[in-house]
Amino acid sequence: MTSLYFALASNISFALAIIIYTSMSHKTTVLWTNCVKSLTAVIAFSFTILLTTGWHSLHFTPFFLLFLSGGLGLAIGDQFLLKAFTIIGPARTMVLFSFQPLFMGVMAYILFQQKMATHRWIAIFFLIGCLMIFSYERYRIHRHWGIKGISFALIGVLMDGIGILMTRYSFDHAPFITSFEGNFY
């Protein structure tokens, strides 16, 4: 039951952060918002690691991939996502995350030979169908698709997915590090 509370708290925190970062992106710039977000994460993860498990030494490959994953997924990918928040709004941008399981499933199969159950593929395609309906409804109201915002969101989702795969590879090769350390790097 505790894991359900953690999942709920995580989703609520994520939703609040999206609202805050969208507001910041409108008031300042996407780059500034992303820098504040990253600095906040580095400080919070540093203190958490120091107060809990302490630091573990890493070999070069997992460290490099975690660092690259953060740079690609969180630095560059989030730039695209924050820009999409300002163009098409956070709700439509987050609906585009329904594409992430598709990207992740295909890439995990290619890179790790990891199979995904048929019912999960069906769920992914239903999510994508919902996205198409939302986009069509928006098109009917505004008479444009918002291709620029949708493209920024999809690029951000793809980069985030690639970053997650790099992170998984790193954890497979350094299972002793904690998720806090992985997120810090």
N, C-alpha and C positions, 0 to 999 in steps of 0.2 A: 504494500500500500504506500510505503514511503516513496517508492520510485514514481508513483503516479503524482504525488505532491511535487516532487522535483520536476517532473515533466510539465505540470501545470505552471509552476513558478517560472520555468524556463520560457514557456510560450508567452506568458504574460510579460516577462521582462523583455523578450524579443519584440513583442508588439509595441510596448511603450518606447523602446529604443527607436523603432522605426518612426514613430510619431515625432519624437524629439529630433532625430537626425533629419527628417524631412523639413521640419520647421527651421532647424539650423541652416540647412542647405538653401532654403529660400531667403534667409536673412543675411547669410554670409556667402560663402562659395562651397562647392562640393569638395574641393581640395582641402579647405580649412576644416570642414566638418569631418572628413576622413582622417585628418591628422589628429584632431581632438579625440576621435573615437579610438584610434590606434594607441595614442599616448595613455588614455584612460585604461585600456586593456593591459598595456605593458606594466603600468603601476600596480593595477589590481592583481594580475597574475604573479608579479614579483613578490608582493607581500604574502599572497596565498601560499606560494611555494615555500617561502622562508618560514612561514608559520606551521606548515603541515609536513610535507615529505622531505624537504630539502632538495638540493640539486643533484642530478646524476650526470656522470660523464657520458658523452655521446661520441660515437665514431663519426668520421667526416660525412659519409653518405647520408645517414638519417638526419644529421644536423642540417646539411646543405638542402636536402629535400624539404624539411620542415620550414626552413628559412625561405626557400623558393616558393613553397606552397603559400605561405603567408603573404609574400610579395605579390604573387600572381592572384590568389583568391581574395585576400583581404585588402591589399593596397590597390591594385589595378581593377580587379573585379568589382570591388565596392565602389570605386569611382563611377563605373558604368551604372551600377544599381542606384546610387544616390542621384545621379543625373536623371535616371528613369523616374525616380520618385518625384523629382521636380517637374518632369514633362507630363507623365501620364498618371501620377499619383501613386501613393504607396499601396493602395488596395489592388490596383491592376498589376502593379509590378510584382507583388507577392503572389498573385494568381499565376504569373508566369513561372513561378517556382514549381508549378506542376510539371514543367519540362525537365526539371533536375533529375527525378528518378529515371526518366528515359535516357538522358545523357549518362547517368551513373551506371545504369544497367548495361548499356551497350559497352561503355568503356571498361567496366569491371569484367565483362565477359571476354573482351579482347585482351586485356592486360593480365587478368588473374584467372581466367577460365572459370569464373564464378557464374553459375547458372541462377536464373530467377524463375520462380514459380509462375505458371500461367495466370493464376488469379491476380498476381501483382501486375503483370503486363496489362490485363483487362482494366484494373483500377487506374493505371497510368493513362490509358487511352480515354477513360471516362473523364479524368481530370483535364486532359487536353481538350476533350469535347466541350467541357464547361468553359474553358478559356475561349474557344471559338465562339460560343454563344455570347459570352460577355463582350468580346470584341465586336461582334456583329451588332449587339444592342447599342454599344457606344457609337459605332459607325452610323447607325440609323438616326441617332440624336444629333451628332456633330458633323456628319457627312465627310469624315476622314478617319482613316484607320489609326493614326498615330504611329506610323511605321518607325519613326526615329526613336521614340520612347520605347516601343516594343523591341526594337533592335538592340538598344542599349541594355535593356533588361535581360534579353536572351544572352548577350555577350557576357554580362555579369554573372548570370546563372551558370553558363558554360565554364567560365574561369573559376568560379567557386567550386564546381564539380571536379575540375582538373586538380585544384588545390586539395580537395578532400581525398582524391585518389593518391596523391603524393603523400599526404599525411598517413593514409592507411599503410602504404608501403613502408614508411618510416617506422610506424608502430609495429609492423610485422618484423622488422629487422632490429628494433630496440624495444622489446616488450616491457622492459623494466621502467621506462619513463612513464610519468603520469600524464593524464590529459591536460593538467594545468601547465606542465612543462611544454607539451606539444603546442598548446595554444600560445604560450609565451614566445616560443621561437617563431 
